[in-house]
Amino acid sequence: MNYRIKYSALIRMAIFSIALAIPFLCYSQTYKFYKTQNYHNQLRLNTATGEVKQIQDDGQSWTICPGIDNTLSTANRFNLNETQNMWTFIMLDSYTGKTWQVQFSVKGEDYMFYTPINSFSLAYPLIRENWENRFQLFETQNMWNFILLDSYTGRLWQVQYSSKDLDNLMCIPINDVELAKYTQPVFYIQPLTSMYQYYLVDGNTGELWKFQWSTKGNDYRWIEKM
């Protein structure tokens, strides 16, 4: 009887372990599709390498970005963020904070492209094997600007894209000082009534900062502890 009890307990433990593993396995998605506002086309992203393909519902496909990094082929490293410009997405490397403007088109390959917004890693020390979701991108009420957050340290940048002037792409620090050093996502941001102002929150300690981004210049970008 004791052996039967032990055997049953082992079976239950095995089933429980598998149940816990299923959500993790589902979450590790290497290829992800993104809908576009043109219902005949979707974008397929290789979340491990940054490869982006435009897939048309008649079976045609085009490579917009051949891939960014094959050295650490880890699913969910890259993601695409839709903008209010229907042809434009911003691709984020959640390990390094690098961003690219990605444009698809129905006019032909000459109108499909990707170009870096910031081409230098914002992560230090050097990249590790798993910094998934370290850098996060948040849309603002201004269609051309996003907020980039290092959720490990609380550092912030203003990211701007453009559909007309690619020389006007930029990634400008709002707060380039580490507020803490975590090894997992802890910091998050909370919008305020003003479209330019947010709270930055340390989810572990509850510490609070207020910051502002701006289209007027560096003098209008600031952060202060509450």
Backbone bond lengths (Angstrom), bond angles and torsions (degrees), N, CA, C in turn:
res aa  C-N    CA-C-N  psi(-1)  N-CA   C-N-CA  omega(-1)  CA-C   N-CA-C  phi
1 M - - - 1.464 - - 1.522 111.46 -
2 N 1.323 117.19 -39.78 1.460 120.89 179.25 1.518 111.60 -61.66
3 Y 1.356 115.48 -38.99 1.452 119.19 179.48 1.522 111.00 -64.72
4 R 1.344 114.98 -37.51 1.462 118.71 179.34 1.524 111.00 -66.23
5 I 1.315 115.31 -39.16 1.468 119.62 179.14 1.524 110.29 -64.87
6 K 1.335 116.11 -44.75 1.465 119.48 179.62 1.525 110.82 -63.80
7 Y 1.356 115.55 -40.60 1.466 119.75 -179.69 1.529 110.96 -63.83
8 S 1.335 116.15 -42.58 1.469 120.79 178.37 1.524 111.31 -63.29
9 A 1.336 115.44 -39.20 1.471 119.82 179.29 1.518 110.59 -64.81
10 L 1.340 116.19 -40.05 1.462 119.93 178.56 1.519 110.99 -64.25
11 I 1.342 116.63 -40.72 1.462 120.53 178.51 1.522 110.72 -61.59
12 R 1.353 115.27 -43.94 1.466 119.08 -179.82 1.524 111.02 -63.68
13 M 1.322 117.06 -40.22 1.465 121.04 178.83 1.520 110.76 -64.30
14 A 1.330 116.99 -39.83 1.462 120.60 -179.85 1.516 110.73 -65.30
15 I 1.344 117.09 -43.47 1.469 121.35 178.66 1.515 110.50 -63.09
16 F 1.346 115.95 -41.62 1.470 120.17 179.20 1.518 111.39 -62.99
17 S 1.345 117.23 -40.84 1.470 121.58 179.94 1.522 111.03 -64.70
18 I 1.319 116.49 -40.58 1.469 120.60 179.01 1.515 109.98 -65.63
19 A 1.334 116.46 -41.54 1.472 120.41 179.72 1.519 111.20 -61.48
20 L 1.338 116.36 -37.88 1.465 119.67 178.08 1.515 111.29 -69.18
21 A 1.306 117.37 -32.80 1.461 121.15 -175.38 1.506 112.61 -77.84
22 I 1.345 118.36 -26.34 1.465 121.19 -175.17 1.520 112.50 -59.52
23 P 1.357 120.50 -48.74 1.474 119.13 178.13 1.515 112.41 -58.95
24 F 1.335 117.13 -37.22 1.461 120.01 179.73 1.514 110.94 -65.05
25 L 1.342 116.27 -42.69 1.460 119.92 -179.82 1.523 110.75 -65.31
26 C 1.322 116.12 -39.12 1.463 119.46 179.39 1.525 111.06 -66.66
27 Y 1.334 115.86 -32.78 1.450 119.73 -176.04 1.522 111.56 -73.54
28 S 1.331 117.77 -27.48 1.465 121.31 -179.15 1.525 109.23 -79.72
29 Q 1.310 115.96 83.74 1.463 122.65 -173.60 1.523 109.04 -107.84
30 T 1.334 116.62 111.28 1.463 119.94 -177.26 1.515 111.54 -76.30
31 Y 1.325 118.07 -44.64 1.462 121.44 179.70 1.518 109.65 -108.03
32 K 1.318 115.63 127.38 1.455 120.48 -177.87 1.527 109.78 -131.28
33 F 1.337 116.07 136.87 1.458 121.52 178.55 1.522 110.30 -98.87
34 Y 1.328 115.32 140.89 1.458 122.08 177.28 1.523 108.73 -121.71
35 K 1.314 116.53 126.03 1.456 120.46 176.07 1.519 109.84 -71.09
36 T 1.325 115.84 147.58 1.456 121.21 174.12 1.528 108.53 -115.01
37 Q 1.317 116.42 171.11 1.460 120.04 178.05 1.525 112.01 -76.93
38 N 1.333 116.94 -7.62 1.457 121.16 169.53 1.527 106.21 -96.33
39 Y 1.328 117.59 108.42 1.463 120.34 -167.61 1.522 113.79 -70.24
40 H 1.345 118.37 -7.68 1.466 120.66 176.01 1.531 112.07 -86.71
41 N 1.328 117.35 -8.68 1.466 120.67 -174.28 1.520 111.95 -129.82
42 Q 1.338 115.36 142.20 1.449 123.27 171.33 1.526 108.52 -129.66
43 L 1.320 114.94 160.35 1.455 120.09 174.48 1.522 108.61 -107.98
44 R 1.332 115.36 132.81 1.462 119.92 176.44 1.517 108.70 -109.71
45 L 1.326 115.76 121.61 1.464 122.53 -177.39 1.518 110.31 -108.12
46 N 1.327 116.12 131.16 1.462 120.88 166.46 1.519 106.15 -84.19
47 T 1.325 117.42 105.26 1.464 121.01 -172.47 1.519 113.00 -71.58
48 A 1.333 117.40 -8.81 1.461 121.12 178.21 1.518 112.45 -91.75
49 T 1.342 118.13 -31.43 1.465 121.65 -174.05 1.517 114.27 -117.19
50 G 1.342 118.11 -20.40 1.456 120.67 -176.88 1.518 114.01 90.67
51 E 1.326 117.83 8.78 1.464 119.69 176.14 1.529 109.52 -68.70
52 V 1.350 116.43 134.10 1.464 121.57 179.36 1.522 109.19 -124.52
53 K 1.331 116.21 127.20 1.455 121.90 175.40 1.522 109.77 -120.13
54 Q 1.316 116.48 142.10 1.456 122.07 171.59 1.527 106.98 -94.08
55 I 1.337 116.18 122.20 1.454 122.08 -177.60 1.524 109.19 -112.76
56 Q 1.327 116.51 122.67 1.464 121.74 179.82 1.520 109.34 -99.21
57 D 1.337 117.54 149.76 1.460 119.76 -172.36 1.528 113.72 -71.62
58 D 1.345 118.23 -5.61 1.460 120.31 173.42 1.526 111.88 -91.64
59 G 1.339 116.31 4.68 1.457 121.05 177.04 1.514 114.96 100.57
60 Q 1.325 118.38 -11.36 1.463 120.76 178.28 1.534 109.59 -73.29
61 S 1.324 114.73 149.59 1.462 119.46 177.44 1.517 109.63 -146.38
62 W 1.326 115.37 152.99 1.461 122.33 179.05 1.532 108.19 -137.82
63 T 1.318 116.20 143.90 1.462 120.65 176.09 1.518 109.17 -90.19
64 I 1.322 116.46 116.60 1.467 121.15 177.48 1.521 109.71 -87.00
65 C 1.315 116.35 -44.07 1.468 121.85 177.88 1.528 108.24 -130.08
66 P 1.325 118.42 123.45 1.466 120.97 -176.23 1.522 114.04 -74.50
67 G 1.322 117.13 -8.44 1.463 121.03 -177.76 1.514 110.13 125.26
68 I 1.317 116.15 148.68 1.460 122.14 -174.76 1.522 111.90 -105.09
69 D 1.326 117.02 -46.65 1.466 120.44 -172.35 1.521 109.79 -149.10
70 N 1.314 116.55 122.23 1.458 122.12 177.74 1.527 112.73 -105.61
71 T 1.330 117.51 3.47 1.470 120.22 -173.20 1.521 112.11 -74.15
72 L 1.342 116.64 -34.17 1.460 120.87 177.68 1.530 107.97 -126.01
73 S 1.309 115.82 86.50 1.463 120.70 -175.25 1.527 110.03 -80.23
74 T 1.328 115.91 76.71 1.454 121.76 -178.82 1.519 109.49 -114.45
75 A 1.331 116.46 125.32 1.460 120.71 -178.98 1.520 111.09 -59.46
76 N 1.328 115.42 148.21 1.473 124.65 176.95 1.525 113.21 74.52
77 R 1.326 117.02 13.23 1.467 118.35 175.57 1.525 110.77 -72.75
78 F 1.326 117.71 -44.55 1.467 122.60 -178.83 1.528 110.04 -101.12
79 N 1.339 115.91 148.67 1.458 120.23 172.63 1.519 110.21 -145.68
80 L 1.316 116.33 158.01 1.457 123.01 178.44 1.518 109.31 -107.71
81 N 1.339 116.12 138.23 1.455 122.56 179.53 1.519 109.17 -119.39
82 E 1.310 115.86 120.98 1.466 120.59 -179.60 1.519 110.14 -70.42
83 T 1.330 116.63 142.84 1.458 121.88 174.94 1.524 108.64 -110.29
84 Q 1.317 116.46 175.99 1.461 120.70 177.67 1.522 112.08 -79.30
85 N 1.334 116.61 -7.18 1.459 120.20 169.83 1.526 106.69 -88.30
86 M 1.320 118.39 118.92 1.466 121.56 -168.44 1.520 113.59 -62.85
87 W 1.327 118.20 -19.24 1.460 121.30 -176.81 1.532 112.89 -97.38
88 T 1.322 116.30 -3.83 1.463 120.02 -169.09 1.522 112.32 -121.09
89 F 1.326 115.36 133.82 1.457 123.67 171.23 1.530 107.69 -124.26
90 I 1.330 116.11 156.99 1.459 120.54 171.93 1.524 107.47 -112.03
91 M 1.330 115.54 124.73 1.451 120.50 176.84 1.526 109.08 -95.05
92 L 1.325 115.43 133.57 1.470 122.42 -177.98 1.517 110.07 -118.61
93 D 1.323 115.74 133.00 1.458 122.18 168.07 1.525 106.34 -91.11
94 S 1.328 116.60 106.10 1.469 119.86 -174.24 1.520 112.80 -72.37
95 Y 1.335 117.74 -8.12 1.462 121.39 176.24 1.533 111.77 -83.95
96 T 1.331 116.29 -39.02 1.465 120.84 -170.96 1.521 114.66 -114.63
97 G 1.334 118.49 -17.30 1.452 121.21 -176.01 1.513 113.63 84.34
98 K 1.341 118.21 3.20 1.459 120.62 176.22 1.532 109.47 -68.83
99 T 1.341 116.08 144.55 1.463 120.50 179.44 1.524 109.91 -132.65
100 W 1.351 114.51 151.40 1.465 121.88 177.77 1.519 109.03 -135.25
101 Q 1.322 115.87 143.70 1.458 121.01 170.81 1.524 107.65 -87.55
102 V 1.330 116.89 125.14 1.465 122.92 -177.24 1.519 108.28 -118.30
103 Q 1.320 116.35 124.63 1.467 120.49 -178.19 1.518 110.59 -121.77
104 F 1.321 116.10 127.85 1.455 120.64 172.09 1.524 109.10 -103.66
105 S 1.319 117.53 170.51 1.460 120.24 -175.14 1.524 110.46 -161.04
106 V 1.316 115.46 156.09 1.469 121.63 171.48 1.525 110.57 -106.62
107 K 1.335 116.72 4.86 1.460 121.21 -178.41 1.520 112.87 -91.20
108 G 1.328 117.07 -12.41 1.458 119.43 -178.87 1.517 111.70 131.51
109 E 1.332 115.25 170.79 1.460 121.17 -174.52 1.527 113.11 -65.28
110 D 1.332 117.64 -25.17 1.464 120.16 179.18 1.524 112.14 -63.96
111 Y 1.332 117.16 -19.54 1.457 121.55 -178.29 1.532 112.37 -101.75
112 M 1.328 115.69 -1.01 1.464 120.29 177.65 1.521 108.37 -97.86
113 F 1.322 117.44 130.25 1.465 118.74 179.73 1.521 110.65 -162.22
114 Y 1.322 114.59 166.97 1.464 121.67 168.50 1.518 106.52 -135.30
115 T 1.315 116.89 145.10 1.464 121.47 -179.48 1.519 109.07 -147.82
116 P 1.333 118.07 141.83 1.471 119.42 -177.47 1.522 112.38 -70.43
117 I 1.309 115.58 140.96 1.468 121.85 169.22 1.515 108.38 -92.34
118 N 1.319 116.90 -52.02 1.469 120.66 168.70 1.531 107.74 -129.94
119 S 1.301 115.88 123.86 1.463 121.63 -172.09 1.523 113.08 -102.07
120 F 1.337 117.15 3.26 1.459 120.75 -179.14 1.527 110.26 -109.88
121 S 1.324 115.39 139.38 1.458 120.17 -179.83 1.534 110.20 -64.37
122 L 1.327 115.03 135.31 1.457 121.42 176.64 1.532 111.35 -97.67
123 A 1.330 115.56 -0.89 1.467 120.87 -178.29 1.513 110.28 -94.22
124 Y 1.292 116.98 136.75 1.450 122.03 170.65 1.525 107.76 -149.47
125 P 1.326 116.23 145.02 1.465 126.69 5.08 1.524 111.39 -66.10
126 L 1.332 117.50 -163.42 1.453 120.92 -175.80 1.518 110.73 -59.20
127 I 1.326 114.73 160.36 1.456 121.99 -173.63 1.526 111.91 -55.91
128 R 1.326 114.89 140.34 1.457 120.81 176.59 1.522 109.40 -105.79
129 E 1.308 116.24 -178.97 1.452 120.27 -174.02 1.521 113.11 -72.21
130 N 1.306 118.57 -26.48 1.451 119.71 -177.52 1.522 110.98 -147.84
131 W 1.319 115.54 97.27 1.454 121.62 173.21 1.518 109.42 -117.78
132 E 1.315 116.78 33.08 1.458 121.93 -176.39 1.522 111.30 -53.96
133 N 1.328 115.01 132.03 1.464 122.55 176.85 1.524 113.45 67.69
134 R 1.342 116.83 16.05 1.463 118.54 176.74 1.526 109.43 -66.15
135 F 1.326 116.79 -52.07 1.466 120.74 178.80 1.525 108.89 -95.53
136 Q 1.344 114.98 134.27 1.461 121.28 -176.07 1.519 109.09 -131.81
137 L 1.331 115.45 144.22 1.465 121.63 -176.54 1.520 109.24 -114.45
138 F 1.348 116.24 133.16 1.456 121.58 -177.53 1.532 109.49 -125.36
139 E 1.329 115.81 131.76 1.459 121.48 178.57 1.521 109.76 -74.62
140 T 1.329 117.05 144.15 1.462 122.41 173.44 1.529 108.88 -106.83
141 Q 1.318 116.72 177.77 1.463 120.65 177.64 1.526 112.07 -76.75
142 N 1.331 116.71 -10.61 1.458 121.00 172.31 1.523 107.36 -90.74
143 M 1.314 118.90 119.53 1.458 121.70 -169.68 1.521 113.64 -62.53
144 W 1.326 118.52 -18.87 1.461 121.17 -175.24 1.525 113.13 -97.22
145 N 1.327 117.33 -2.54 1.463 119.89 -173.33 1.528 112.76 -128.62
146 F 1.339 114.62 140.55 1.451 123.48 175.92 1.533 108.36 -126.62
147 I 1.334 115.29 160.61 1.458 121.42 172.46 1.527 108.12 -106.28
148 L 1.328 116.18 128.05 1.456 122.36 176.96 1.525 108.75 -104.99
149 L 1.338 116.44 127.20 1.465 122.50 -176.11 1.520 110.29 -119.05
150 D 1.324 115.93 132.67 1.460 122.04 165.93 1.523 106.03 -90.36
151 S 1.333 116.79 100.41 1.459 120.65 -172.88 1.522 112.96 -74.33
152 Y 1.339 117.65 -4.46 1.467 121.46 175.40 1.529 111.89 -87.42
153 T 1.343 116.35 -32.04 1.468 119.88 -171.41 1.521 114.29 -123.28
154 G 1.336 118.72 -14.33 1.461 120.85 -178.83 1.510 114.47 87.06
155 R 1.336 118.27 7.66 1.460 119.95 177.28 1.532 110.09 -75.15
156 L 1.335 116.13 150.10 1.463 122.36 -173.17 1.520 110.93 -135.43
157 W 1.353 115.91 146.53 1.460 122.40 175.17 1.520 109.55 -139.20
158 Q 1.312 115.62 153.12 1.463 122.41 171.60 1.526 107.79 -100.19
159 V 1.332 116.79 123.31 1.463 122.15 -177.40 1.532 108.70 -111.29
160 Q 1.320 115.73 126.84 1.461 120.76 -178.27 1.523 110.33 -122.93
161 Y 1.327 116.34 133.19 1.462 121.83 173.74 1.524 108.87 -114.91
162 S 1.326 116.96 174.03 1.462 121.44 -179.68 1.518 109.45 -153.66
163 S 1.318 116.44 143.31 1.459 120.81 176.72 1.523 112.18 -96.11
164 K 1.340 116.99 -9.16 1.466 120.88 -175.31 1.527 112.90 -116.20
165 D 1.316 117.15 -37.18 1.461 121.18 -174.50 1.520 109.62 -127.61
166 L 1.329 116.76 99.40 1.458 120.13 -177.62 1.525 112.22 -72.52
167 D 1.324 117.50 -10.33 1.464 120.53 173.60 1.528 111.22 -78.78
168 N 1.330 116.00 -6.76 1.458 120.93 -177.13 1.532 112.05 -100.32
169 L 1.327 117.16 12.99 1.462 120.70 176.32 1.527 108.99 -77.66
170 M 1.336 117.11 140.01 1.459 117.24 -177.79 1.517 111.27 -157.62
171 C 1.324 113.87 156.47 1.466 123.39 173.51 1.521 106.25 -134.83
172 I 1.338 116.49 105.02 1.460 122.44 -171.03 1.524 110.11 -113.41
173 P 1.345 118.11 130.03 1.472 118.92 179.59 1.525 112.61 -66.43
174 I 1.321 115.71 136.71 1.460 122.55 168.89 1.523 108.53 -98.47
175 N 1.319 114.30 -41.69 1.463 121.54 177.88 1.523 106.96 -144.24
176 D 1.322 117.43 104.76 1.467 120.53 -177.98 1.526 112.36 -102.50
177 V 1.350 116.70 19.77 1.467 121.86 178.97 1.525 108.58 -106.91
178 E 1.329 115.85 131.89 1.463 120.22 176.91 1.528 110.26 -67.47
179 L 1.327 116.78 125.87 1.462 121.46 178.48 1.528 111.45 -92.01
180 A 1.332 116.40 -19.63 1.460 123.27 176.64 1.518 106.95 -165.59
181 K 1.319 117.28 174.15 1.467 121.72 178.15 1.518 108.88 -133.18
182 Y 1.331 115.33 95.18 1.453 121.51 177.33 1.527 109.90 -105.72
183 T 1.314 115.78 165.38 1.464 121.19 178.60 1.531 111.04 -113.30
184 Q 1.324 115.78 18.86 1.457 122.25 176.49 1.529 107.98 -155.27
185 P 1.347 117.78 163.06 1.469 119.59 -179.81 1.524 111.49 -63.51
186 V 1.325 116.89 121.49 1.465 122.36 -179.31 1.522 110.85 -128.24
187 F 1.326 117.57 -45.01 1.464 121.19 -178.01 1.532 110.42 -74.86
188 Y 1.332 115.44 145.35 1.468 120.66 172.57 1.522 108.53 -146.28
189 I 1.327 116.57 164.08 1.460 120.18 -178.48 1.528 110.18 -117.46
190 Q 1.334 114.33 152.37 1.459 122.15 -176.86 1.523 108.26 -133.40
191 P 1.363 119.33 120.53 1.470 120.58 -177.96 1.523 112.43 -68.83
192 L 1.333 115.09 151.52 1.463 122.51 176.11 1.522 109.36 -109.73
193 T 1.316 116.66 -174.26 1.466 120.94 -178.25 1.525 111.42 -63.61
194 S 1.328 117.09 -42.97 1.455 121.32 176.23 1.521 109.86 -71.53
195 M 1.315 118.18 133.57 1.465 121.46 -178.23 1.519 112.48 -65.13
196 Y 1.325 117.65 -15.86 1.459 122.14 -177.48 1.534 113.55 -97.14
197 Q 1.328 117.44 -8.31 1.458 119.73 -173.11 1.530 112.09 -118.31
198 Y 1.350 114.03 143.96 1.464 121.65 -179.53 1.521 109.24 -140.92
199 Y 1.324 115.02 160.72 1.455 121.19 164.52 1.524 108.15 -94.32
200 L 1.326 115.76 141.37 1.455 122.82 168.20 1.520 106.51 -108.19
201 V 1.333 116.99 126.01 1.462 121.55 -172.15 1.527 110.22 -120.95
202 D 1.337 115.67 132.33 1.459 121.74 169.08 1.526 106.73 -86.54
203 G 1.339 116.46 108.15 1.453 120.65 -175.15 1.509 114.43 -66.82
204 N 1.330 118.25 -16.31 1.468 121.37 178.41 1.517 112.11 -84.88
205 T 1.322 116.51 -46.91 1.463 120.62 -173.88 1.523 113.28 -100.59
206 G 1.342 116.93 -17.69 1.458 120.07 -176.34 1.511 113.33 82.53
207 E 1.350 118.22 1.24 1.464 120.87 178.46 1.527 109.66 -60.35
208 L 1.326 115.53 149.08 1.461 121.32 -169.57 1.519 110.62 -133.33
209 W 1.330 115.93 135.14 1.458 123.01 173.02 1.526 108.57 -127.08
210 K 1.301 115.76 149.01 1.464 121.69 173.96 1.518 107.83 -110.83
211 F 1.343 117.33 132.64 1.463 119.12 179.59 1.522 110.79 -137.03
212 Q 1.325 113.86 162.16 1.457 120.99 -178.56 1.519 110.23 -134.99
213 W 1.330 116.76 135.35 1.456 122.09 169.85 1.526 107.95 -104.95
214 S 1.329 117.81 167.47 1.458 119.18 -174.01 1.521 111.62 -159.61
215 T 1.315 115.23 154.21 1.470 122.04 171.85 1.526 110.98 -100.75
216 K 1.330 116.76 3.90 1.461 120.90 -175.21 1.521 113.77 -96.95
217 G 1.332 118.23 -14.59 1.454 119.25 -179.79 1.514 111.84 135.66
218 N 1.329 114.55 173.30 1.470 120.92 -175.25 1.524 113.52 -63.04
219 D 1.324 117.25 -29.96 1.473 120.16 -178.70 1.526 111.62 -64.25
220 Y 1.313 117.85 -18.96 1.458 121.92 -177.93 1.532 112.39 -100.35
221 R 1.327 115.92 1.16 1.469 120.20 175.63 1.527 108.16 -101.81
222 W 1.324 116.98 126.67 1.449 119.97 -177.89 1.528 110.35 -156.87
223 I 1.314 114.65 167.06 1.454 122.54 174.72 1.517 107.93 -146.05
224 E 1.344 117.34 141.31 1.455 121.59 178.22 1.527 109.53 -144.25
225 K 1.320 115.86 144.40 1.465 119.97 179.45 1.523 109.82 -78.74
226 M 1.319 116.61 140.95 1.459 121.05 -177.14 1.540 109.59 -91.57
